[in-house]
Amino acid sequence: MKLVVLGANGRAGKLVLQAALARDMEVTAVVRSADRAPDLLDARLKVAVGDPCDPAFLASVFCGQDAVISTLGGRQPTKAATSVYFRSAQAIVHAASETGLKRVLVTSTALLFPDQMLLGKLLRVVVPNVVRSAGRMEDTLKQSGLDWTSARAGFLNDAAVAAYRAKRNALLKGGTALPRLALAQFLIDALDDPETKGAAYNVAQTNT
């Protein structure tokens, strides 16, 4: 499989790269500047420098590719920072229509699930820009006709745990945290799983 990874220089993105290479995929890592290129040495890894919200740039990257995984997200919960969710989705949809790419996976927020516990309800008030922007991203993908999957996660951490729980279109009980390594594993596992297409999954840490 030939895979494009957006947000490849981020903590989750780097783990997606590693997981994809471990599955013997050919990977193109998209970064905004050359000095942010991942420090992985592998003949199957290429780096493309450009704006992941630019549809023309993405179309040039998507040519001949099978799928794209986006781990893009706002570093701060501001309106400007979180807009990367829907702006990148709009660019992905346009570029995919130009190149014939069909498989798209994105990272999102578990706050989009309506059935929230008290903490989730409070966070929806505290970070409304995250909820609105991620919601616009998913709506864009739903209307695109692409084979999309959204990985909705809660608080991410750096635990060295690849195991995860995942539930289709529903919030998991006790699913407030997730190791980035497990998020990366879910995204790679979901790539070839037809059951994950056209759905949002809550991905969370295991109970053990």
Order of alpha helices (4+ residues) and beta strands (2+ residues): beta-alpha-beta-beta-alpha-beta-alpha-alpha-beta-alpha-alpha-beta-beta-beta-beta-alpha-beta
